[in-house]
Amino acid sequence: MKEQLKLDNQLCFRLYTASRLITQAYHPLLSGYGITYPQYLVLMVLWEKDSQPVNDIAKRLMLETNTITPLLKRMEAEGIVTRSKGTKDARQIIVRLTDKGARLQESLANVPEAMGDSIKCKSITPDTVPALFCTLDDIIETLSCNDKDQEKCNR
């Protein structure tokens, strides 16, 4: 068998597995509040800046609007956010936190520390995290570049 085709030699498999396991580790921390990991990501975007268009939220999460629209509809049904037409452009949908959504910020303030504790290992320490972020950001930037956006991708 060719070495490059062995599963153990695949960076993508390690990244996929780590991502899946990290998302799985969030479940017990978030489920008691009735939210999923993707909803938590939306909340973090809105906690940074409330009242954002769906397009801006999607862009920040590096997702398509058709991916987050059903998610936002569920969050609205659960009373976490509201969605309304924009005042300047009626085609634009603005997402806002409800009081319940805003209160979740305080309730979930311990989640990052709990996740940090759950992934503690000998290679991830406070000193190594910045380099890990840099490596992952580089991978994300490289893979998010496309033919239409070459200015952003000057390498």
N, C-alpha and C positions, 0 to 999 in steps of 0.2 A: 504494500500500500504506500502511496505517496505521502511523505511527511506532512506536506501542506494541507492534506485532507483529513488528518487526524483531529478528532474533536479536541483533544488536549492542547493542540497547537493553535486554537482559534481564539483570538482576542474577543471577537463578537460574542462567542458563547459565554465567556466569563462576564462580560458586561451585561448580557441578557440575564444570566442567572443572578448576578448581584442585584440588578434592578428589580427582578421579580421577588427576590427574597427580602429586599428592603421594603418594597410595597407591602408584602405580606406582614412584615414586622410592624408596620403602621396600624394594621387592622385592629388589634386589641386596644391601642391607644385612642383610636378615633371612633370605634363602633359604639362605645358607651354614650357618645354625643350624637349618634345617628348620622354620621357623615363618613364618606368614603375618602380615600386618598386623593382622587382627582378633585373632589369638592374642597378638600383641605387646601389644595394648590390654588383654586379659585379664591378661596377665602384669604389666603396670604396675599394675593395680588390686590384684593379689595381692601385689606387692612392697611396696605402701604398707601393706597390712594382710592378712596371710595368714589362712586358715581363714574363708572367708566363704560365706554361703548364696548359691545361684545367683541368687535374687531380688535380693540386694544388688548383686551384680556386674552384673546386667542393668540395674538402676536407675542405677548409676554410669556405665554406658556408654550410657545412654538407649536401650536396646534391650529387646525383649520376651524373656522367658525361652525361648520356642520358637525364637528366633533363635540364642541362644548355647548352648543345650543340645547340639545336634550338634557345635558347635565344641569344647565342653568334653569331649565323648566322644572326639573325635579327639585332643585334647591328652592325655587319660588314656591312650589307646592308645599314644601316643608317649612315655609315661612322664614327662610334664611336670607333670601334676597328678594328684591322686586325688580321687575323689568318694565320699562316704559319707553314710549317713542321719544326720540330726541326732540328738543324744542326748535333747533335750527334745521334739522333734517329728519323728517318723519320716517325715513327709511332706516335710520340709525336706532338701535335699541340700546338704551342706557341701563346698566345694572347697578343697583345700589344695595348696600347692606340694610337689613332690617335691624331693629334693636336686638333681636335674637342672634343675628349674624354677628353684630358688633360685640355682644357679650361673649360669644364663643372665643374671641381673641384672648380674653383673660382665662377662660376655662382651659384653653389648649396651650397656654404659655409654657407648660412643662414638657410638651411633646418633643421639641428639638433636643433637649437635654436627655430625655428618656431614650430617644433614638441614638444619640451619641453613645450612651451607655451600652445599648444593645449591639453596637457594631465595634466596640472597643476590641482591638486586636494589636498584636505587636507591631504591625506595619502602619497602623493609623493612630497617630498621636497628635496632640495640638501642634507640634512642630512640623508634622508631615502633611497636615490638611491643606495648607496653602498650595503646596506643590501638586497635590492630588486635584484640587480645584482647577489649577492651571492646566494640567494635563487633560482633564475632562472638558474644560472650556475649549481647549484647542481641538479636541475631537469633535465637539458639537459644532464649532465654527466651521471646521473643514467639511463636515458632512452636510451642514445646512447651506453651503454655497451651491449655487446652481448656475447654469448658463445665463440666466436673466439677471443675476445679481453679481456679476464679476467684479464690480468696483469694490465691493465689500471683501472680496476674496483675493487681494493682492498678495501673492506668495511668490 
